[in-house]
C-alpha cells in the first residue's frame, strides 16, 4: 500500500488554481479558496492512482453490460450537473455490502450489494447523483482546505479501506474506524456539511435528469430502518454517509417541493440488477434465491428474475437448465441482454457457429449494443477468425470513447495473427485506459524491439511512447 499513500501525499502538493465551474441555481459558490489545496489536474491524477490500485486488486467487476449501463445512467445525471467539464467513470465493486463512494477525478464506485438493494432505478440514480455532487462540489479539496495534512491521512486510509474491502474480513471496518478516529469534531461536522450539500445538489441533478426526487428520501429511509434493526451491523453506506433524523427530514422536505410524477423505469435496470446479483456470492446461494423468488412471486419483473436465474445457472455450469430459464424470460420479454446470454449459453456448449448467428441476428436489430458487439468479437476469437475479430474490434474502438475492453480484444486478435508489435500496441492502449501508465509504456517499449517493425507502426508507437513518457515525467516532477 505504500506506493498508493505516496501518490496520495504527492498529489496534495499540486495546487495550481483553476477556473471556477459554472454553478447551477441554488448551488453554493465555492469561491477560489476550495481550489487552492488540490487542483483539478491533481484531483484527476490522485483518482487515477487510486483506480489503478483498485483495478489491479480485482475489486472491479469486469462485466461490459453492467459497466455500460451504469455509465449511461451516471452520465445522464452528470450531463445536468453544474460542472459539465468534469469527466466521470462509474464502476461496480464486487462486494455484497451496501455502499457507494466518490473518488477524486470523477470515479464513482457502487457495491453490488447496494445495487441489489435498490427497489427502483430512481433510487439507484439518487445514490449516483449524491456521489456526483460530492465531485462537482469539490468536497475533497474543501476537506483538505480545512486541514491539509490530516485530510490526506484520512484519504489515504480511506483508499486502503476500499482496496481491503475486496478481500473481505474486518480490515475495512478497522481502517474506516481509524480514519474517523483521526478526525477532530470540527472535521466531522464539516463532513456532515458535505453530506447535506450533496443531498441538496444531488436532488437537483436527480430531478433535472427526469428521475423521481422522492426516491432519495425513500432510500435513506430504508437505510435508517436497517440501522435501527442491525445496530452495529448497519449498512456500510450509513457508516460512510452518516444519516441523522434531521438530514432525513430535510431530504423529504426537499423532495416534497417537486411535483410527484411516475417515472418509467428502464428494463436494463432490472436486468443488470439481477445479473449482478447472480454474479455475486456463491452460485448455489443465488440459484436458490432466484428459484424461491420465482416460486413465491417476489419480484419486480418476472422476466428479469428468470434471466438472473439463467445467469446463475450458467455460472454454475448448468447450461441446459440455464437455457430453460432463459426461454421463460424470452417468452415475456425481448431485449439484447437476453440474446447476449443466449449466445453465451451456446458458447459454453461449444456451439460457436450457432452463437455467432445469434449475435449477428440480434445486432441487426440493435447494432450499437455493447454486450452484443463485445460477445461477437469474443466468439470470433474462439472460432480463430482473428481477421474478422480485428475488423470488428477496430470498428468498436473507432465508434466508442469508452473503448478499453475492445483494445484488449484487439490485442488478442493481433496475437492470433502473429503480429506481436500490433498486439503490444493494442495492449498498451488497454493498460493506459486502465490507469496503468507504467505498464502501458513497457508494452510500447517491447513493441519497438520486435524485428521487422514497419516504418508507419514504428512512427506511431514512438509518438505515443514519447507522449506517455512526458506524462510520466510530469507526474514525477510534481511529486
C-alpha positions, 0 to 999 in steps of 0.5 A, a space after each residue: 500500500 505504500 506506493 498508493 499513500 505516496 501518490 496520495 501525499 504527492 498529489 496534495 502538493 499540486 495546487 495550481 488554481 483553476 477556473 471556477 465551474 459554472 454553478 447551477 441555481 441554488 448551488 453554493 459558490 465555492 469561491 477560489 479558496 476550495 481550489 487552492 489545496 488540490 487542483 483539478 489536474 491533481 484531483 484527476 491524477 490522485 483518482 487515477 492512482 487510486 483506480 489503478 490500485 483498485 483495478 489491479 486488486 480485482 475489486 472491479 467487476 469486469 462485466 461490459 453490460 453492467 459497466 455500460 449501463 451504469 455509465 449511461 445512467 451516471 452520465 445522464 445525471 452528470 450531463 445536468 450537473 453544474 460542472 459539465 467539464 468534469 469527466 466521470 467513470 462509474 464502476 461496480 465493486 464486487 462486494 455484497 455490502 451496501 455502499 457507494 463512494 466518490 473518488 477524486 477525478 470523477 470515479 464513482 464506485 457502487 457495491 453490488 450489494 447496494 445495487 441489489 438493494 435498490 427497489 427502483 432505478 430512481 433510487 439507484 440514480 439518487 445514490 449516483 447523483 449524491 456521489 456526483 455532487 460530492 465531485 462537482 462540489 469539490 468536497 475533497 479539496 474543501 476537506 483538505 482546505 480545512 486541514 491539509 495534512 490530516 485530510 490526506 491521512 484520512 484519504 489515504 486510509 480511506 483508499 486502503 479501506 476500499 482496496 481491503 474491502 475486496 478481500 473481505 474480513 474486518 480490515 475495512 471496518 478497522 481502517 474506516 474506524 481509524 480514519 474517523 478516529 483521526 478526525 477532530 469534531 470540527 472535521 466531522 461536522 464539516 463532513 456532515 456539511 458535505 453530506 447535506 450539500 450533496 443531498 441538496 445538489 444531488 436532488 437537483 441533478 436527480 430531478 433535472 435528469 427526469 428521475 423521481 426526487 422522492 426516491 432519495 428520501 425513500 432510500 435513506 429511509 430504508 437505510 435508517 430502518 436497517 440501522 435501527 434493526 442491525 445496530 452495529 451491523 448497519 449498512 456500510 453506506 450509513 457508516 460512510 454517509 452518516 444519516 441523522 433524523 434531521 438530514 432525513 427530514 430535510 431530504 423529504 422536505 426537499 423532495 416534497 417541493 417537486 411535483 410527484 410524477 411516475 417515472 418509467 423505469 428502464 428494463 436494463 435496470 432490472 436486468 443488470 440488477 439481477 445479473 449482478 446479483 447472480 454474479 455475486 456470492 456463491 452460485 448455489 446461494 443465488 440459484 436458490 434465491 432466484 428459484 424461491 423468488 420465482 416460486 413465491 412471486 417476489 419480484 419486480 419483473 418476472 422476466 428479469 428474475 428468470 434471466 438472473 436465474 439463467 445467469 446463475 445457472 450458467 455460472 454454475 455450469 448448468 447450461 441446459 437448465 440455464 437455457 430453460 430459464 432463459 426461454 421463460 424470460 424470452 417468452 415475456 420479454 425481448 431485449 439484447 441482454 437476453 440474446 447476449 446470454 443466449 449466445 453465451 449459453 451456446 458458447 459454453 456448449 461449444 456451439 460457436 457457429 450457432 452463437 455467432 448467428 445469434 449475435 449477428 441476428 440480434 445486432 441487426 436489430 440493435 447494432 450499437 449494443 455493447 454486450 452484443 458487439 463485445 460477445 461477437 468479437 469474443 466468439 470470433 476469437 474462439 472460432 480463430 477468425 482473428 481477421 474478422 475479430 480485428 475488423 470488428 474490434 477496430 470498428 468498436 474502438 473507432 465508434 466508442 470513447 469508452 473503448 478499453 475492453 475492445 483494445 484488449 480484444 484487439 490485442 488478442 486478435 493481433 496475437 492470433 495473427 502473429 503480429 506481436 508489435 500490433 498486439 503490444 500496441 493494442 495492449 498498451 492502449 488497454 493498460 493506459 485506459 486502465 490507469 496503468 501508465 507504467 505498464 502501458 509504456 513497457 508494452 510500447 517499449 517491447 513493441 519497438 524491439 520486435 524485428 521487422 517493425 514497419 516504418 508507419 507502426 514504428 512512427 506511431 508507437 514512438 509518438 505515443 511512447 514519447 507522449 506517455 513518457 512526458 506524462 510520466 515525467 510530469 507526474 514525477 516532477 510534481 511529486 
